[in-house]
Amino acid sequence: MALSPVLEPPSSQSTIASTTTQTPFTPSQRRSATLRSDLKSLFLRTRKAQLQDAQAIHQLIDSFSHDGTLLPRSYAEICANIRTFTIVETHTHQFLGCAALHVYGPHLAEIRSIVVRPDIKGCGAGGQLVHELMRQAEARGIKCLCLFTRIPNFFEHFHFRTTERQALTDKVLKDCLHCARRNACDETAMALGELPAPRDLPRADFFLPHQATELVQLQV
């Protein structure tokens, strides 16, 4: 279990302050504002998830899967794979976020389903999860750690670098093969460490090349 102080201050205090003079907080908003305030003095810790955490994990992932931010995962799937999950929480056991480490073998592991509650964004919980999964991968002797993300700048702080999706064959065959958006993917493939040895994909046209498009001005 990793325990460390919160190093990043809340990033949306001005937003909270501007609403108080116009509209009363809802109970949910009051709890979020209180938590963000408390996080200045609380400690965050990461630990391996237990079955009792599955419901909170499922609800958080589900809230980010409708717009494609995260791949959907059923409650049953989360329960079956609970050992792959790590959660971040306050030392008073308030659930803040989660991430999973999917191991393909000693050559590759993937950070997936990494998400924190939006009301505590900027408090360092995401960084805690990344550091912990990096530690787990290193402890297992994993040569390469990968992920697909829409926020590559965040992971660059942890020395992940952009790479070609085709270089991560195991990930491509597990998820991309069945993804309807594989030829219009807006996620960036990133990796840390030694890339796996090249392997052929099932067919050469697995990823169609991006087609150049021209804008046409409509005459009204």
MOGIRA-V928726 format. One line per field, one symbol per residue. ss: DSSP state (H for helix, E for strand, L for the rest). psi: psi as a letter, one per 40 degrees, with the letter a starting at -180 (. if undefined). A space follows every 10 residues. Layout:
ss->???
psi->???
This chain:
ss->LEEEELLLLL LLHHHHHHHH LLLLLLHHHH HHHHHHHHLL LLEEEEEELL HHHHHHHHHH HHHLLLLLLL LLLLHHHHHH LHHHEEEEEE LLLLEEEEEE EEEEELLEEE EEEEEELHHH LLLLHHHHHH HHHHHHHHHL LLLEEEEEEL LHHHHHLLLL EELLHHHLHH HHHHLHHHLL LHHHLLLEEE EEELLLLLLL LLLLLLLLLL LLLLLLLLLL
psi->hhhiihehii efdddddded edhiiidddd dddddddded eiiiiiihii deeddddddd ddeeedeedi hihidddddd fdeeihihii eefhhdaiii hhhdaedhih hifhiihdee heeedddddd ddddddddde fhdhhiihie gdddeddeei iiiideegdd dddddddehe edefheihhi ihahiiiiih ididfdhiih hhihhhhhh.
